[in-house]
Amino acid sequence: MSEPRSRLSERARDLKHAFDHAFAAPILTDTDATEDLIEIGAGGSAYCLRLSEITGLHNDKAITPLPGSPPALLGIAGFRGTIVPIYSLAALLGGARGETPRWLALVDRPRVALAFDAFEAHLCIPAEALIPCTVEDTYRHVRAMVRAGESLKPVLDLPSVLEAIKARAHEPLSKRNAPHVQ
């Protein structure tokens, strides 16, 4: 009877040693940095947004229009007890506002929501797959491109889009309601 007990004690000692050793070993991390993006459609064009720049994704949210608001401002909506302005991403990018978009990307600072037409896909890409662009390139508010499937998609720089919203908010009212020229 002592032999099974000694094997049991030996096994318990080995398990304790393995348990203690697991805490002493360095933490293994994934060294390949990745970027999470969502592929969207706005104003008939395809774009990507960095998930790190948004705080929520909503669809079919009721939007209350505001009379006399600028063309890019669709209205307001409630999010967990907070009233948030909703802007048309297509209009902010220089396109036509069109119908009320179905999807909203919530941004925390400043607290606004950007409306777009279609949610296409979630992409998890290696960080080095982002191709930097300069400000002078073809797309407005784009600082990078990414290969999604067979094509290159522009990655919107949301801080740049938010700066454009702030700049429009500080314009005189007569200029704010005029059509926006790029």
GIRALIN-V319043 format. One record per backbone hydrogen bond with DSSP energy under -1.0 kcal/mol. NH is the residue of the N-H (numbers start at 0). CO is the residue of the C=O. E is the energy in kcal/mol with one decimal. If there is no record, write none. Layout:
BEGIN
nh/co/e
NH/CO/E
NH/CO/E
END
This chain:
BEGIN
nh/co/e
4/0/-1.3
5/1/-2.4
6/2/-2.2
7/3/-2.1
8/4/-2.5
9/5/-2.5
10/6/-2.5
11/7/-2.4
12/8/-2.3
13/9/-2.3
14/10/-2.5
15/11/-2.4
16/12/-2.3
17/13/-2.5
18/14/-2.5
19/15/-2.7
20/16/-2.6
21/17/-1.8
22/18/-1.0
23/19/-1.0
24/20/-1.5
34/124/-3.1
36/122/-3.2
37/48/-2.3
38/120/-3.2
39/46/-2.9
40/117/-2.4
41/44/-2.6
44/41/-1.5
46/39/-2.4
47/153/-2.2
48/37/-2.2
50/35/-2.5
52/49/-1.5
53/50/-1.2
54/105/-3.4
55/105/-1.1
57/103/-2.8
59/101/-2.3
63/75/-3.1
68/65/-1.5
72/69/-1.2
73/85/-2.4
74/85/-1.2
75/63/-2.3
76/83/-1.9
78/81/-2.8
81/78/-1.2
83/76/-2.9
85/74/-3.2
86/112/-2.9
87/71/-3.1
88/114/-2.5
91/87/-2.2
92/88/-1.6
93/90/-1.5
94/89/-2.9
102/115/-2.3
103/57/-3.0
104/113/-2.5
105/55/-2.5
106/111/-3.1
111/106/-1.4
111/109/-1.1
112/84/-2.3
113/104/-2.5
114/86/-3.7
115/102/-2.4
116/40/-1.3
117/40/-1.9
119/38/-3.2
120/38/-1.3
122/36/-3.2
124/34/-2.6
126/32/-2.5
128/125/-2.4
129/126/-1.5
130/144/-3.4
132/142/-2.7
136/133/-1.8
142/154/-1.2
144/130/-2.3
145/152/-2.5
147/150/-2.9
150/147/-1.5
152/145/-3.4
154/143/-3.1
155/47/-2.7
156/140/-3.3
160/156/-1.7
161/157/-2.8
162/158/-1.9
163/159/-1.7
164/160/-1.7
165/161/-2.3
166/162/-2.6
167/163/-2.2
168/164/-1.9
169/165/-1.2
175/171/-2.3
176/172/-1.6
END
